[in-house]
Amino acid sequence: MKLFSKKSIIFYSILGAITALIIAPLIRSLIDYSVTTEILITTAIIIPMYAVITRLFKKYL
């Protein structure tokens, strides 16, 4: 999958929207730390999730 192809842009846009609207707020609501710590923990979960999802869907895109 090429990084700037039409499919890639659509895929990452949808994945980003799901992450921003559902996953990140859910993670932040489960933890009660300072904003900086919450962002670091959330990022540590979301970046590996992107890598795993990209590898899983590489066959289909």
CYANA upper distance limits for C-alpha pairs under 8 A (distance plus 0.5 A):
  1 MET  CA      5 SER  CA      7.97
  1 MET  CA      7 LYS  CA      8.50
  1 MET  CA      8 SER  CA      7.13
  1 MET  CA     58 LYS  CA      7.25
  1 MET  CA     61 LEU  CA      7.13
  2 LYS  CA      8 SER  CA      7.14
  3 LEU  CA      8 SER  CA      6.33
  3 LEU  CA      9 ILE  CA      7.88
  4 PHE  CA      8 SER  CA      6.71
  4 PHE  CA      9 ILE  CA      6.72
  5 SER  CA      9 ILE  CA      6.76
  6 LYS  CA     10 ILE  CA      6.75
  7 LYS  CA     11 PHE  CA      6.47
  7 LYS  CA     61 LEU  CA      7.56
  8 SER  CA     12 TYR  CA      6.61
  8 SER  CA     61 LEU  CA      8.50
  9 ILE  CA     13 SER  CA      6.50
 10 ILE  CA     14 ILE  CA      6.69
 11 PHE  CA     15 LEU  CA      6.64
 12 TYR  CA     16 GLY  CA      6.31
 13 SER  CA     17 ALA  CA      6.64
 14 ILE  CA     18 ILE  CA      6.73
 15 LEU  CA     19 THR  CA      6.61
 16 GLY  CA     20 ALA  CA      6.47
 17 ALA  CA     21 LEU  CA      6.41
 18 ILE  CA     22 ILE  CA      6.03
 18 ILE  CA     23 ILE  CA      7.22
 19 THR  CA     23 ILE  CA      5.28
 19 THR  CA     24 ALA  CA      6.27
 19 THR  CA     46 ILE  CA      8.14
 20 ALA  CA     24 ALA  CA      6.12
 20 ALA  CA     25 PRO  CA      7.77
 21 LEU  CA     25 PRO  CA      7.24
 22 ILE  CA     26 LEU  CA      6.71
 23 ILE  CA     27 ILE  CA      6.72
 24 ALA  CA     28 ARG  CA      6.64
 24 ALA  CA     42 THR  CA      6.88
 24 ALA  CA     46 ILE  CA      8.34
 25 PRO  CA     29 SER  CA      6.51
 26 LEU  CA     30 LEU  CA      6.95
 27 ILE  CA     31 ILE  CA      7.25
 27 ILE  CA     42 THR  CA      6.96
 28 ARG  CA     32 ASP  CA      7.92
 28 ARG  CA     38 GLU  CA      6.69
 28 ARG  CA     42 THR  CA      7.51
 31 ILE  CA     38 GLU  CA      7.69
 32 ASP  CA     38 GLU  CA      8.18
 33 TYR  CA     37 THR  CA      6.58
 33 TYR  CA     38 GLU  CA      6.44
 34 SER  CA     38 GLU  CA      6.68
 35 VAL  CA     39 ILE  CA      6.66
 36 THR  CA     40 LEU  CA      6.81
 37 THR  CA     41 ILE  CA      6.66
 38 GLU  CA     42 THR  CA      6.47
 39 ILE  CA     43 THR  CA      6.46
 40 LEU  CA     44 ALA  CA      6.62
 41 ILE  CA     45 ILE  CA      7.01
 42 THR  CA     46 ILE  CA      6.65
 43 THR  CA     47 ILE  CA      6.43
 44 ALA  CA     48 PRO  CA      7.50
 45 ILE  CA     49 MET  CA      6.86
 46 ILE  CA     50 TYR  CA      6.80
 47 ILE  CA     51 ALA  CA      7.09
 48 PRO  CA     52 VAL  CA      6.76
 49 MET  CA     53 ILE  CA      6.58
 50 TYR  CA     54 THR  CA      6.47
 51 ALA  CA     55 ARG  CA      6.82
 52 VAL  CA     56 LEU  CA      6.73
 53 ILE  CA     57 PHE  CA      6.59
 54 THR  CA     58 LYS  CA      6.33
 55 ARG  CA     59 LYS  CA      8.31
 57 PHE  CA     61 LEU  CA      6.77
